[in-house]
Amino acid sequence: MKIKFGTGAALMALLLASCSVKRESVSKYVDPNIGTAHSRWFFYTPAAVPYGMAKLAPSTNGHYGNASGWEAVGYDTRQNSIEGFVHFHEWQVGGVSYMPTTGTLKVKPGDLEGPNTGYRSKFDRKNQVAEPGYYKVLLDDYNITAELTATKRVGFQRYTFPKNELSHIILDIGNKQGESGETTNANIKMLDDTHFEGYVSTYPKYVKIYDPEGKVDMYFYGEISKKPASVFSFVGDKVTQNSTSAAGKGAGLVLNYNTTDNETIEIKTGLSYTSTANAKANFAAEATGVSFEQAKKNAQETWEQQLGKIAVEGADVQNKTKFYTGLFHALLGRGIASDVNGTYPKHGGLTGQLPVQTDKSLKAEFINTDAIWGGFWNITQLWSLSYPEWYGSFVNTQLQLYKDKGWFGDGVANSEYVSGVGTNFVGLAVAGAYNVGIRNYDVNLAYEAVKGNELNYRNRAFGSGKMDIKAFLQYGYVPFLDQTGRDFVTDSTGSNFAGSHTLEYSYSAFAAAQMAKAMGKINDYNSFIKYSNGWRHIFNPQNKLMQPKRANGNFIEKFDPYQPWRGFQEGNAVQYTFYVPQNPAGLIDAIGKDNFNKRLDSIFTVSEKLGFGGGKTIDAFAGINSIYNHGNQPNLHISWLFNFSGKPWLTQKWTRLIGQEFYGTEPIHGYGYGQDEDQGQLGSWYVMNALGLFDVKGFTDLRPIIELGSPLFDKATITLGDGKILTIETKNNAKDNVYIQSATFNGSPLDNCWLYRDELMKGGKLTFIMGNQPNTSWGTKTPPPSVQ
């Protein structure tokens, strides 16, 4: 096509055309400060790249740790002093804190309520900047500006000092941080005038419980941009002048400077979980000759590219902010534990080597991760859509654990079991990966491990969970055990969480059945399918609720369907009655379709008054007594069940309202009110929900499906995992137009409220016509398949 430049109009058309090609920045919609009241240790780490090992963040209370080993700790928007900037932030992993100061030297962080008792400093949030890949703050007590950024395995810090003869950089290595538990040993030493190295060993509470012979080691190798005038060491309160090494609990170094006004000093720190040599190798590979500004630029470009895989368009800035902040947390929640040379941390402080993978596009990292409990209703669906490499890394990590230790890990910190939940859904997640075609691993080994996870109980490792699987296989359900003075009771005879365990094991048995069928293992399929109906054993036809049973076959007495923890983990019978994702049609039939729809609709009507969670109570378990609690995993599929019960417009209504009400754009109202955004799961749910794409079954079907909801944006352009493009477009879109009137896919009418996932993943254009009243005839003819 020839273009003439003879007229102003033609030139303007050309300019407009060229501008339209350039997408707007999506990173600007990310606000890391959302949800920072009562947030977990791994939640607030703006200075990182997606799934990085180096996750740098300010800490307001990290050195306090927490009694339970998992609670909110680290950075809290309600606290107004900073005690340091920490490098490691994972589930049960935390350490290596630095703090710049001036004046009289203090080597303890001090009390949160009395900042002057230690080296912590007050700060004003108007002087704080938090963006994907970058953090900046002014420390008021010292007039020092601190900046943070990172590569995958290297943390960068830059401090701008005032003129002061007593300027310090405190390398506080030997104290507990966040969820890490007490430090058992630490060591730091200067190698020359500007380089240092060391390690810290910890014994986190959940390692102590689930893998008592284990430990978590963190190694570092650092470079300072300016030689210090002197170096002091300290252990606890004892400071030794002109000493360049320290060892033991409470160990650290102080780098002393005489700074000029606005003088900057940078520190780059290579990290590793295996050795100081590998920390140095990671540093050499990622930070040699790289300045702070270059690292920041690279980090922010990486975030822009990764977030930009899903480009949404629309006028509502608040919706975009929720969307991209949710996606940010989804891509931040877990972190690599392997080094550039493929080494990874094995159990008990040993070092392993990952298999060599010739296809770099399929290279799998070893990753640290909390349990995947509920992750099949959010993070694995997002991974499958546009980030399959991370789903592959999750599966490869678990298979490496299986080879090393004989069992999947319910939750993992450096190969140590840190279960926490105890139902181990890893097999289900692996089956889901297989079913969607993610197979960059030994599939026969994977099936062996999945089968063992569901059926094996002899010499089962405590940290692998499912300690009551023998009872489930024997009875077809898990018998209820009284607590008898203990918090959690699960053994080979049953569990005090018998109700939820029965439902969860039924679901994971279904997933294993589908993988078996896909691989031609029909006898295994028949066995697993039988176990997948375990939920029928505890469904009480009288009250139409799931009610735990004792080993004698009797339903438990004094049954309160609203009572959490008795028979149901982190929930109650009202919530868990809907936990039959593998067979919604069977559940609907058991309850009765009309009763099912009325009950579920009324649950959401009532729950809306509490913001679909725990109201404005700031606590991770705020909604645990509620009839619906979006702040916790067992509930996350429930609003999508109307697609199976003949009223898809109610799924469209309630999923839209949950996104509108439960999710916020404030530090306190972010994910509920201080509820638990568990390693990107609630953020992932928002992303999938806003796209109008979801699968109740978590891709466990032999041929997975996608259910359709109420797409939020005018247009979404999604780069799929294989590079194809899927466009989702809504016409007549508006805040109140939540209901689908009609839909087409690649120009053909779409009459069902679902389609097979493999069709969707070919790419193309999905178009919805929206309206403010339900079209009660759309999507009702053929419900999504319940059993395959």
NUVO-803271 format. One record per residue (C-alpha): x, y, z; residue in one letter. Coordinates in steps of 0.25 Angstrom, whole numbers, plus 2048, in hexadecimal, padded with zeros to 3 digits. Example, Ala and Ser with C-alpha at 12.3 -4.5 7.8 and 13.67 -1.06 7.14 Angstrom:
<rs>
8317EE81FA
8377FC81DS
</rs>
This chain:
<rs>
800800800M
80680E7FCK
803819805I
804828800K
809833809F
80383E801G
7F884280CT
7F884581AG
7EC83B81CA
7F482F816A
80083381FL
7F783382BM
7F1826828A
7FF820827L
803825834L
7F682083BL
7F8812834A
80681283AS
802816848C
7F780B848S
801800847V
808805854K
8017FF860R
80080786CE
809803878S
8017F9881V
80B7FA88DS
806807891K
7F9801895Y
8007F889FV
8007FD8AED
8087F48B7P
8027FC8C3N
7F47F68C1I
7F17EC8CCG
7FD7EF8D5T
7F57EE8E2A
7F87E18E9H
7FF7DB8DDS
8087CF8DCR
8177CF8DCW
8187CC8CDF
80D7D68C9F
8147E38C8Y
8217E28C0T
8207ED8B5P
82F7EC8B2A
82F7DF8ABA
82D7D989DV
8227CE89BP
8257C28A3Y
8337C78A7G
83B7C28B2M
83F7D08B6A
8337D78BBK
8377E48C2L
82D7EB8CBA
82D7F48D7P
8297EE8E4S
8217F58EFT
8217E98F9N
8287DD8F3G
8327DA8FEH
8267D7907Y
8237CB900G
8167C5904N
8117BA90EA
8097B2904S
8147B28F9G
80A7B78EEW
8037C38F3E
8047D18EDA
8127D78EFV
81C7DF8E7G
8167EC8E2Y
8097F28E7D
8027FF8E2T
7FE8028F0R
80C8038F5Q
81580F8F3N
82380B8F5S
82D8038EDI
8377F98F3E
83E7F58E7G
83E7F08D9F
83E7E18D7V
8427D88CBH
83B7CA8CDF
82C7CA8CEH
8257BC8CCE
81C7B38D4W
8247AF8E0Q
8317B68DAV
8367C48DEG
8437CB8E1G
84F7D48DEV
84B7E28E2S
8527EF8DFY
8507FC8E5M
85680A8E3P
8588138EFT
85F8208F4T
863824901G
86681C90ET
86780D90AL
85C80490EK
85C7F590AV
84E7F190EK
8417F4906P
83A7F9912G
82B7F9917D
8207FB90DL
819805917E
82680C91BG
82F80E90EP
839816916N
83D80991DT
844803911G
849806903Y
83B8068FDR
8368138F7S
82981A8F5K
82481D8E7F
8198248E0D
81181D8D5R
8118298CDK
8208278CBN
81E8198C7Q
81E8138B9V
81A8058B6A
81A7FF8A8E
81C7F28A1P
82B7F08A2G
82E7FC8AAY
82C8028B8Y
8318108BEK
82F8168CCV
8348228D4L
83981D8E2L
8358298EAD
83E8278F6D
84A8278EDY
84682F8E1N
84B8238D9I
84481F8CCT
8448108CAA
8418098BDE
83F7FB8B9L
83F7F38ACT
8437E58A8A
8467DB89DT
8427CC89FK
84C7C98A9R
8537D68ADV
84E7E18B6G
8527EF8B3F
8517FA8BEQ
8558098BCR
8568138C7Y
8578228C6T
85D8278D3F
85E8358D9P
86B83B8DDK
86F8348E9N
87C82F8EFE
8748238F6L
86D81C8EBS
86B80D8ECH
8668028E4I
8617F78EDI
8627E98E7L
8597E28F1D
85A7D38EEI
8587CA8FAG
84A7CE8FEN
83D7C78FBK
8357CE8F0Q
8267CC8EDG
8227BD8EDE
8307B88EDS
8307B48FCG
83C7B6905E
84A7B68FFT
8527AA903T
85F7B08FDN
8657BB8F4A
8727C08EFN
8777CC8E7I
8857D18E3K
88B7DB8DBM
8937D58CFL
89A7E28CCD
8977F08CDD
88A7F08C5T
8867E18C5H
87F7D98CFF
8787CB8D0E
8717C38DBG
8657BA8DEY
85A7B98E8V
8537AC8ECS
8457AB8F2T
83C7A18F8Y
82E7A68F4P
8227A18FCK
81B7998F1Y
8297928EDV
82978F8FCK
81B7898FCI
81B7828EEY
82A77F8EBD
8327808F8P
83F77B8F2E
83F7878E8G
8437958E8K
8437A18DFV
8517A78DBD
8527B58D4M
8607B98CEY
8647C68C9F
8707CD8C2Y
8707DC8C2G
8777E88BBE
8787F68C1I
87A8028B7S
8838098C1K
88E8048CBK
8898078D9P
89280F8E2A
8918048EDS
88A7F88EFV
8847F38FDF
87E7E5900S
8737E290AF
86C7D6910V
8607DA918G
8637E691FD
8727E591FK
8797ED915V
8887EB912T
88F7F790BQ
8987F48FFN
8937E68FDS
88F7E18EFT
8887D48F3S
87D7CF8FCA
8777C18FFA
86B7BC907G
85D7C090AK
85C7CF909G
8687D1900A
86A7DC8F7G
8737E78F2L
8737F68F2V
8797FE8E6L
87D80C8EBN
87E8188E2Y
8818278E2N
87782B8D7T
8758388D0T
86883E8CDD
85F8368C3N
86A82B8C2E
86581E8BDT
86A8108C1I
8658048BAE
8667F58BFI
8637E98B5K
8617DC8BCT
8617CE8B5G
8587C48BCL
8577B58BCS
8517AA8C4Y
85D7A08C2T
86A7A78C4S
8727B48C5T
8797AF8B8A
86C7AF8B1N
8677BC8B6A
8747C28B0K
8717BA8A3A
8637C08A3N
8697CE8A5F
8737CC89AA
8687C8890A
85E7D2893E
8657DE89AA
8737E0894T
8747EE88FG
8657F1891V
8627FE898S
8568008A1F
84F808896E
8527FD88CQ
84C7F3895A
8407FB898K
83E7FD889K
83F7EF886N
8367EB891A
82B7F488DQ
82C7F087FE
82A7E2883T
81E7E588BW
8187ED87FE
81A7E1876Q
8157D787FQ
8097DF884L
8067E3875G
8037D5871K
7F57D8875I
7F27E6870A
7E47EB875V
7DD7F8870E
7D2800876G
7D080E87CA
7CF80988BD
7DC80B891V
7D880489EQ
7D57F8897N
7E27F8890K
7E97FB89DT
7E37EE8A3K
7E67E6897F
7F57E9895Y
7F77E98A4T
7F17DC8A5G
7FA7D7899L
8067DD8A0F
8037D58ADH
8017C88A4A
80F7CA89EL
8157CD8ABL
8107C38B4G
81A7B88B3R
8297B98B1G
8347B18AAI
83E7A98B3A
8477A48A8S
8547AB8A4D
8597AF896V
8617A2895N
854799898G
8587968A7T
84D7968B1Y
84B7948C0P
8497858C4K
8447808D2H
84D7828DEG
85678D8D7G
85B7848CCL
85C7898BDT
8557838B1G
8577858A2Q
84B786899L
84A77E88DP
850785880V
84578A877Q
84978D869T
83C794865D
83F7A286CK
8307A686AS
82C79A873L
83779C87DK
83179988BA
8367A0898E
83579A8A6F
82B7A38ADI
8277A58BCN
8187A48BET
80E7A48C8D
8037998C6A
7FB7998B9I
7EE7988C2W
7E479F8B9G
7EE7A38AFG
7E779B8A4F
7DC7A68A5W
7E57B28A2N
7F47B08A0I
7F57A4898T
7EA7A988FQ
7F27B688DL
7FF7AE88AW
7F87A5880S
7F27B1879L
7FF7BA877S
80A7B5880Y
80C7A687EP
81B7A6881E
8177A988FW
80D79D890Y
81879588AG
822799894S
81879689FF
81678889AV
825786898N
82878B8A6T
81E7818ACQ
8247758A3L
8327798A8Q
82D7788B6L
82676B8B3Y
8337658AEK
83B76B8BAD
8327688C5K
82775E8C0G
81B7678C1W
8157748BCF
8177808C6G
80A7868CAD
8117938CDG
8207958CAV
82C79E8CFA
83979A8C9N
83578B8C8S
83078B8D6E
8217878D8Y
81A7928DEV
80C78D8DDS
8027968E4G
7F57908DEV
7F87818DDG
7EF77D8D1T
7FA77E8C6N
7F37828BAF
8007818B2V
7FB7748AAG
7EF77C8A6L
7F77878A1A
80177E899V
7F5777893A
7EF78488FG
7FD788888A
7FD77B881Y
7EE77D87CN
7F178B876V
7FD78686FG
80978B878I
81277F878R
820783878N
823778882Y
823769883D
815766882V
816758887N
81D75C893L
813767895A
80775D894Y
80F75389EE
81075F8A8A
8017638A6V
7FD7558A9K
8057548B5G
8017618BAN
7F275C8BAE
7F474E8BEL
80174B8C6N
80174C8D5Y
80C7438DAR
81874B8E0N
8127588DBR
81A7648DEA
81276D8E8F
8157798E0G
80F7738D3S
8017748D9G
7F576B8D7K
7F97638E4M
7EA75E8E5D
7EA7598D6I
7EA74A8DCK
7DD74D8E3A
7D77548D6F
7DB7488CEL
7D573E8D8Q
7C87458DBY
7C674D8CEG
7C675A8D7Y
7CE75F8E2V
7C975B8F0P
7C77678FAF
7D0767906L
7CE770912D
7D977A915Q
7DB775923T
7E3782928G
7EC78391BR
7EA78D910D
7EB784904F
7E9775904V
7EC76D8F8T
7F175F8F7D
7EF7528F0S
7E17508F7T
7DB75D8F3G
7DB76C8F6S
7D47778FDN
7D477E8EFF
7CD7718EAA
7C27798E2G
7CB7818DAS
7D67768D8H
7CB76D8D3T
7C77778C9L
7D577B8C5E
7DA76D8C3Y
7CD76A8BBS
7D17758B2Y
7E07728B0S
7DC7638AEA
7D47688A2F
7E077089CA
7E876389DA
7DD75B896A
7DD76488AQ
7ED764889M
7EC75588AA
7E175487FK
7EA75D876A
7F5754878M
7ED747875G
7EE742883K
7DF73E884I
7E0735891N
7E6741898D
7DB74A892Y
7D0741897N
7D67418A5S
7D87508A6F
7CA7538A1I
7C474B8ACK
7CC7538B6Y
7C87608B0S
7BA75D8B5N
7BE75E8C3G
7B676A8C5W
7A97638C4R
7AD75B8D1H
7AC7688D9I
7A176F8D2F
79576F8DCN
78876E8D4P
7807748E0Q
7877818E1N
78D7818D3K
79A7848D9L
7A877E8DAM
7A97788E8Q
7B57708EDP
7B37628F1K
7BA7598FBR
7C074C8F8A
7B37458FCN
7AB74C8F1G
7A47558F9N
7A37648F6F
7AA76C901I
7A177290CE
79F780911K
7A1784903F
7A2793900D
7A37968F1P
7A97A48F4Y
7B479F8FEQ
7C279F8F7P
7CD7968FBW
7C478B900R
7C57818F4G
7C978C8EAF
7D67938E9Q
7D67A28E8E
7C77A28E5G
7B979C8E9N
7AF7928E3A
7A779D8DCV
7B37A18D4Q
7B87938D2Y
7AB78D8CDT
7AE7938BFF
7BC78C8BFY
7B97828B4V
7C07898A8P
7C277B8A1Q
7B37798A0N
7AA7858A1P
79E77E89BA
79F7738A5G
79F77D8B0L
7947858AAI
78B7798A8D
78E7758B7A
7897828BCI
77E7848B2G
78078F8A7K
7767998ACD
77B7988BAN
7897988B5F
7877A58AEN
77F7AC8B8K
7897A88C3R
7957AD8BCL
78E7BA8B7D
78A7BD8C5S
7987BA8CAI
79E7C58C1F
7937CE8C4T
7967CD8D3V
7A57CD8D1S
7A57DA8C9E
7A27E18D5K
7AF7DD8DBL
7B77E08CEG
7B77D18CBF
7C17CE8D6G
7C27D28E5G
7BD7E08E4G
7C77EB8E8K
7CD7E28F2T
7DC7E28F0I
7E17D48F1D
7E57C88E8A
7D97C08EDF
7CF7CB8EEA
7C57C48E6G
7C67B68EBI
7B97B58F2N
7B27BB8E6S
7A97B48DCI
7B27B88D1Y
7C17BD8D3N
7C87C28C6H
7D57C48CFG
7D87B58D0N
7DA7AA8C5Q
7CF7A18C8P
7C47AB8C3N
7CB7B08B6L
7C37A78ACH
7B57A98B2I
7B07B58ABS
7B37AE89EW
7AA7A28A1L
79D7A989BF
7A37A588DN
7A0797891F
792799897S
78B7A088BG
78D7AE890K
79A7B388AP
7957C288BW
7967C089BL
7A57BC899T
7A67C9890Q
7A07D189BK
7A77CC8A7W
7B57CB8A1T
7B47D989DR
7B07DE8AAL
7BA7D68B2I
7C57DD8A9G
7BE7EA8ACQ
7BC7E98BBE
7C67DF8C1F
7D27E58B9Y
7D77F38BCG
7E17FD8B8T
7E68028C6E
7F07FD8D0P
7E67F78DAI
7DB7F48D0H
7E37EC8C6G
7DF7DD8C6Y
7D47DE8D0G
7D87E58DCY
7E67E08E0G
7E27D28DBQ
7EC7C88D6D
7F17CB8C7E
7F87BE8C8D
8047BE8BEQ
7FC7C58B3G
7F07BC8B3Q
7E57C78B6L
7EC7D08ABG
7EC7C48A1S
7DD7C28A4W
7DA7D08A1Y
7E27D0894V
7DA7C388FM
7CD7C8894N
7CF7D688DA
7D27CF880L
7C57C7882G
7CD7B9881L
7CD7AF88CF
7CC7A088ED
7C579A89BV
7CD78D899K
7DB793898G
7DE78D88BF
7DC77F891T
7D377A885D
7D877187BL
7D577C871R
7D5788879P
7CB793877I
7CA7A287AI
7BD7A8880E
7B97B687CL
7B57C1886G
7B47D0885S
7C07D687EP
7C37E4884L
7CB7EB87AF
7C77F186CD
7D37E9866K
7DD7DF86BA
7E97DB862T
7EF7CE868I
7FC7C8863T
7FA7BA865L
8057B086AG
8097AC85CD
8097BA856G
7FB7BA850K
7F27C6853I
7E47C5859L
7DC7D1859T
7D07D3862I
7C77DE85EE
7BA7E3865T
7B07EC85EK
7A67F5865N
7AF7F4871N
7AC7FC87EA
7AD7FB88DK
79E7F688ED
79F7ED881N
7A47E1888V
79B7D7880Y
79E7D0874I
7947D1869Q
79B7C985ES
7A97C585AA
7B17C184ET
7BE7BA84DF
7C67BD840N
7B97C183AG
7B17B583DS
7A57B6847P
7A97B1855L
79C7AC85CD
7A27A5868N
7A87AB874C
7B57A3872W
7BE79D867L
7C9793867Y
7D679A86BR
7DE79485FD
7D579C856E
7D77A985DL
7E67A785DM
7E77A784EK
7E57B6850G
7DB7BF848G
7D07C984DK
7C67C6858L
7BB7D1857T
7B07D4861F
7A47DD860I
7A17E286EM
7947E7875G
78F7EB882N
7847E0883Q
7867D1883P
7847CA876N
77F7BE87CT
77F7B5870S
78E7B786CW
7977AD871G
78D7A3877T
78B79986CK
79779086ET
79D79187CP
7AC78F87EP
7B078087FP
7B077C88DS
7B776E88CV
7C076A880Q
</rs>
